[in-house]
Amino acid sequence: MKDLPKISEAEWQVMKVLWDKSPLTANEIVDQLANNTEWNPRTIKTLLNRLMNKNALGIQQDGRVYWYYPLVSKEECARSERESLLKRVYNGALQPLLAAFLEEQKLSNEEIDELKQILEDKGKSK
């Protein structure tokens, strides 16, 4: 797996906007984030610059307009975050992580059945 940038919580918010739709201009990103944050437009532009410096975002210039687009997928970043959590908190051991999540979360019967099916399929693939 290629080295993925470490993305902060605030940067994730920006990336989510661009993963949902891209390319977007800085003003379009500001407008999208104005609905769920109280961030100043300069803060958002700072986050865009950080993400570009981390090679998480690309930019294309069209005249005086700059269009931002993701260079990494949501799936890649989510996988990297999961692996990081597993290593940092559980020393790479998956079972304690899964057990903790399952003990702390309320699950519907449908969700439990789905998890059982995933485990059964995983057992068959060995």
C-alpha atoms as an extended CHARMM CRD file, in Angstrom:
* protein
*
       126  EXT
         1         1  MET       CA              0.0000000000        0.0000000000        0.0000000000  PROA      1               0.0000000000
         2         2  LYS       CA              1.3270000000        3.4380000000       -0.8660000000  PROA      2               0.0000000000
         3         3  ASP       CA              2.1670000000        5.9020000000        1.8920000000  PROA      3               0.0000000000
         4         4  LEU       CA             -0.9340000000        7.8970000000        2.6460000000  PROA      4               0.0000000000
         5         5  PRO       CA             -0.9440000000       11.3100000000        4.2780000000  PROA      5               0.0000000000
         6         6  LYS       CA             -1.9860000000       11.6490000000        7.9060000000  PROA      6               0.0000000000
         7         7  ILE       CA             -5.2100000000       13.6330000000        7.7430000000  PROA      7               0.0000000000
         8         8  SER       CA             -6.4520000000       15.5840000000       10.7590000000  PROA      8               0.0000000000
         9         9  GLU       CA            -10.0880000000       15.6170000000       11.8700000000  PROA      9               0.0000000000
        10        10  ALA       CA            -10.6450000000       19.0620000000       10.3180000000  PROA      10              0.0000000000
        11        11  GLU       CA             -8.9560000000       17.9810000000        7.0970000000  PROA      11              0.0000000000
        12        12  TRP       CA            -11.2830000000       14.9470000000        6.9520000000  PROA      12              0.0000000000
        13        13  GLN       CA            -14.2250000000       17.3570000000        6.7930000000  PROA      13              0.0000000000
        14        14  VAL       CA            -12.7260000000       19.0400000000        3.7390000000  PROA      14              0.0000000000
        15        15  MET       CA            -11.8950000000       15.6940000000        2.1310000000  PROA      15              0.0000000000
        16        16  LYS       CA            -15.4530000000       14.4190000000        2.6740000000  PROA      16              0.0000000000
        17        17  VAL       CA            -16.7870000000       17.3490000000        0.6520000000  PROA      17              0.0000000000
        18        18  LEU       CA            -14.4110000000       16.5610000000       -2.1920000000  PROA      18              0.0000000000
        19        19  TRP       CA            -14.9890000000       12.8050000000       -2.0160000000  PROA      19              0.0000000000
        20        20  ASP       CA            -18.7080000000       13.4680000000       -2.4260000000  PROA      20              0.0000000000
        21        21  LYS       CA            -18.2110000000       15.7440000000       -5.4310000000  PROA      21              0.0000000000
        22        22  SER       CA            -15.1730000000       17.0260000000       -7.2260000000  PROA      22              0.0000000000
        23        23  PRO       CA            -13.5890000000       19.0090000000       -8.6310000000  PROA      23              0.0000000000
        24        24  LEU       CA            -14.7650000000       22.0350000000       -6.6690000000  PROA      24              0.0000000000
        25        25  THR       CA            -13.5140000000       25.5800000000       -6.2810000000  PROA      25              0.0000000000
        26        26  ALA       CA            -12.4050000000       26.9020000000       -2.8960000000  PROA      26              0.0000000000
        27        27  ASN       CA            -15.5850000000       28.9990000000       -2.7160000000  PROA      27              0.0000000000
        28        28  GLU       CA            -17.7610000000       25.9400000000       -3.3920000000  PROA      28              0.0000000000
        29        29  ILE       CA            -15.9420000000       24.0430000000       -0.6480000000  PROA      29              0.0000000000
        30        30  VAL       CA            -16.4140000000       26.9810000000        1.7330000000  PROA      30              0.0000000000
        31        31  ASP       CA            -20.1410000000       27.0450000000        0.8940000000  PROA      31              0.0000000000
        32        32  GLN       CA            -20.4740000000       23.2970000000        1.5270000000  PROA      32              0.0000000000
        33        33  LEU       CA            -18.6620000000       23.4860000000        4.8740000000  PROA      33              0.0000000000
        34        34  ALA       CA            -20.6120000000       26.5650000000        5.9880000000  PROA      34              0.0000000000
        35        35  ASN       CA            -23.6090000000       24.2750000000        6.4810000000  PROA      35              0.0000000000
        36        36  ASN       CA            -21.9570000000       22.1440000000        9.1880000000  PROA      36              0.0000000000
        37        37  THR       CA            -19.0750000000       24.2210000000       10.5740000000  PROA      37              0.0000000000
        38        38  GLU       CA            -18.5060000000       27.7270000000       11.8370000000  PROA      38              0.0000000000
        39        39  TRP       CA            -15.1170000000       27.9470000000       10.1640000000  PROA      39              0.0000000000
        40        40  ASN       CA            -13.8440000000       31.1540000000        8.6530000000  PROA      40              0.0000000000
        41        41  PRO       CA            -13.2280000000       30.8780000000        4.8820000000  PROA      41              0.0000000000
        42        42  ARG       CA             -9.5110000000       31.5340000000        5.5290000000  PROA      42              0.0000000000
        43        43  THR       CA             -9.4070000000       28.5150000000        7.8290000000  PROA      43              0.0000000000
        44        44  ILE       CA            -10.8310000000       26.3350000000        5.0620000000  PROA      44              0.0000000000
        45        45  LYS       CA             -8.3190000000       27.7030000000        2.5630000000  PROA      45              0.0000000000
        46        46  THR       CA             -5.5260000000       26.9340000000        5.0470000000  PROA      46              0.0000000000
        47        47  LEU       CA             -6.8260000000       23.3600000000        5.2970000000  PROA      47              0.0000000000
        48        48  LEU       CA             -6.8740000000       23.1150000000        1.4960000000  PROA      48              0.0000000000
        49        49  ASN       CA             -3.2350000000       24.2420000000        1.3750000000  PROA      49              0.0000000000
        50        50  ARG       CA             -2.2540000000       21.7140000000        4.0480000000  PROA      50              0.0000000000
        51        51  LEU       CA             -3.9560000000       18.9290000000        2.1310000000  PROA      51              0.0000000000
        52        52  MET       CA             -2.1930000000       19.9680000000       -1.0540000000  PROA      52              0.0000000000
        53        53  ASN       CA              1.1570000000       19.9760000000        0.7760000000  PROA      53              0.0000000000
        54        54  LYS       CA              0.3870000000       16.4580000000        2.0260000000  PROA      54              0.0000000000
        55        55  ASN       CA             -0.3880000000       15.3560000000       -1.5560000000  PROA      55              0.0000000000
        56        56  ALA       CA             -3.9630000000       14.4990000000       -0.5620000000  PROA      56              0.0000000000
        57        57  LEU       CA             -5.4050000000       17.0900000000       -2.9450000000  PROA      57              0.0000000000
        58        58  GLY       CA             -4.5990000000       18.1310000000       -6.4630000000  PROA      58              0.0000000000
        59        59  ILE       CA             -5.3900000000       21.4520000000       -8.0590000000  PROA      59              0.0000000000
        60        60  GLN       CA             -6.1110000000       22.4790000000      -11.6190000000  PROA      60              0.0000000000
        61        61  GLN       CA             -6.1170000000       26.0680000000      -12.7590000000  PROA      61              0.0000000000
        62        62  ASP       CA             -8.6470000000       27.2750000000      -15.3070000000  PROA      62              0.0000000000
        63        63  GLY       CA             -7.9520000000       30.9550000000      -15.8920000000  PROA      63              0.0000000000
        64        64  ARG       CA             -8.2690000000       32.5910000000      -12.4940000000  PROA      64              0.0000000000
        65        65  VAL       CA            -10.2850000000       29.6940000000      -11.0290000000  PROA      65              0.0000000000
        66        66  TYR       CA             -8.6380000000       26.8460000000       -9.1090000000  PROA      66              0.0000000000
        67        67  TRP       CA            -10.3610000000       23.4650000000       -8.9820000000  PROA      67              0.0000000000
        68        68  TYR       CA             -9.5270000000       21.0560000000       -6.1370000000  PROA      68              0.0000000000
        69        69  TYR       CA             -9.8260000000       17.2800000000       -6.3710000000  PROA      69              0.0000000000
        70        70  PRO       CA             -8.7420000000       14.3550000000       -4.1430000000  PROA      70              0.0000000000
        71        71  LEU       CA             -5.5760000000       12.4330000000       -4.9620000000  PROA      71              0.0000000000
        72        72  VAL       CA             -6.3940000000        9.7090000000       -2.4220000000  PROA      72              0.0000000000
        73        73  SER       CA             -9.6220000000        7.7700000000       -2.0910000000  PROA      73              0.0000000000
        74        74  LYS       CA            -11.8570000000        7.6960000000        0.9460000000  PROA      74              0.0000000000
        75        75  GLU       CA            -11.4390000000        3.9180000000        1.0760000000  PROA      75              0.0000000000
        76        76  GLU       CA             -7.6240000000        4.1750000000        1.1320000000  PROA      76              0.0000000000
        77        77  CYS       CA             -7.6980000000        6.7700000000        3.9060000000  PROA      77              0.0000000000
        78        78  ALA       CA            -10.2410000000        4.8290000000        5.9560000000  PROA      78              0.0000000000
        79        79  ARG       CA             -8.1280000000        1.6590000000        5.6450000000  PROA      79              0.0000000000
        80        80  SER       CA             -5.0320000000        3.5620000000        6.7460000000  PROA      80              0.0000000000
        81        81  GLU       CA             -6.8900000000        5.0110000000        9.7520000000  PROA      81              0.0000000000
        82        82  ARG       CA             -8.1500000000        1.5440000000       10.7560000000  PROA      82              0.0000000000
        83        83  GLU       CA             -4.6570000000        0.0800000000       10.5270000000  PROA      83              0.0000000000
        84        84  SER       CA             -3.2130000000        2.9580000000       12.5190000000  PROA      84              0.0000000000
        85        85  LEU       CA             -5.8220000000        2.5490000000       15.2720000000  PROA      85              0.0000000000
        86        86  LEU       CA             -5.2610000000       -1.1930000000       15.3950000000  PROA      86              0.0000000000
        87        87  LYS       CA             -1.4810000000       -0.7760000000       15.7340000000  PROA      87              0.0000000000
        88        88  ARG       CA             -1.5330000000        2.1560000000       18.1610000000  PROA      88              0.0000000000
        89        89  VAL       CA             -4.2440000000        1.0210000000       20.5470000000  PROA      89              0.0000000000
        90        90  TYR       CA             -4.4120000000       -2.7690000000       20.2220000000  PROA      90              0.0000000000
        91        91  ASN       CA             -0.8190000000       -3.6200000000       19.2340000000  PROA      91              0.0000000000
        92        92  GLY       CA             -2.1180000000       -5.0190000000       15.9540000000  PROA      92              0.0000000000
        93        93  ALA       CA             -4.5040000000       -7.5130000000       17.5820000000  PROA      93              0.0000000000
        94        94  LEU       CA             -7.8720000000       -7.4700000000       15.8140000000  PROA      94              0.0000000000
        95        95  GLN       CA             -9.9320000000       -9.6040000000       18.2160000000  PROA      95              0.0000000000
        96        96  PRO       CA             -9.7750000000       -7.1740000000       21.1970000000  PROA      96              0.0000000000
        97        97  LEU       CA            -10.7580000000       -4.2780000000       18.9250000000  PROA      97              0.0000000000
        98        98  LEU       CA            -13.7540000000       -6.1360000000       17.5000000000  PROA      98              0.0000000000
        99        99  ALA       CA            -14.7920000000       -7.3800000000       20.9420000000  PROA      99              0.0000000000
       100       100  ALA       CA            -14.6670000000       -3.8370000000       22.3680000000  PROA      100             0.0000000000
       101       101  PHE       CA            -16.7860000000       -2.4460000000       19.5180000000  PROA      101             0.0000000000
       102       102  LEU       CA            -19.3220000000       -5.2540000000       19.7720000000  PROA      102             0.0000000000
       103       103  GLU       CA            -19.6520000000       -4.9510000000       23.5480000000  PROA      103             0.0000000000
       104       104  GLU       CA            -20.1430000000       -1.1840000000       23.4300000000  PROA      104             0.0000000000
       105       105  GLN       CA            -22.5280000000       -0.8910000000       20.4830000000  PROA      105             0.0000000000
       106       106  LYS       CA            -26.2080000000       -1.7050000000       20.3040000000  PROA      106             0.0000000000
       107       107  LEU       CA            -26.8310000000       -3.9260000000       17.3090000000  PROA      107             0.0000000000
       108       108  SER       CA            -30.0710000000       -4.9120000000       15.6390000000  PROA      108             0.0000000000
       109       109  ASN       CA            -30.7600000000       -8.5600000000       14.8810000000  PROA      109             0.0000000000
       110       110  GLU       CA            -30.1800000000       -7.7530000000       11.2050000000  PROA      110             0.0000000000
       111       111  GLU       CA            -26.7620000000       -6.2780000000       11.9690000000  PROA      111             0.0000000000
       112       112  ILE       CA            -25.8530000000       -9.2980000000       14.0970000000  PROA      112             0.0000000000
       113       113  ASP       CA            -26.8780000000      -11.6520000000       11.2840000000  PROA      113             0.0000000000
       114       114  GLU       CA            -24.8170000000       -9.6360000000        8.8160000000  PROA      114             0.0000000000
       115       115  LEU       CA            -21.7600000000       -9.8330000000       11.0820000000  PROA      115             0.0000000000
       116       116  LYS       CA            -22.2320000000      -13.5800000000       11.4990000000  PROA      116             0.0000000000
       117       117  GLN       CA            -22.3510000000      -13.9450000000        7.7190000000  PROA      117             0.0000000000
       118       118  ILE       CA            -19.1490000000      -11.9410000000        7.3080000000  PROA      118             0.0000000000
       119       119  LEU       CA            -17.3950000000      -14.1790000000        9.8470000000  PROA      119             0.0000000000
       120       120  GLU       CA            -18.7240000000      -17.3420000000        8.2190000000  PROA      120             0.0000000000
       121       121  ASP       CA            -17.5600000000      -16.1380000000        4.7820000000  PROA      121             0.0000000000
       122       122  LYS       CA            -14.1690000000      -15.2350000000        6.2430000000  PROA      122             0.0000000000
       123       123  GLY       CA            -13.8750000000      -18.7190000000        7.7480000000  PROA      123             0.0000000000
       124       124  LYS       CA            -14.7050000000      -20.3700000000        4.4170000000  PROA      124             0.0000000000
       125       125  SER       CA            -12.1050000000      -18.3500000000        2.5170000000  PROA      125             0.0000000000
       126       126  LYS       CA             -9.2050000000      -19.8130000000        4.4920000000  PROA      126             0.0000000000
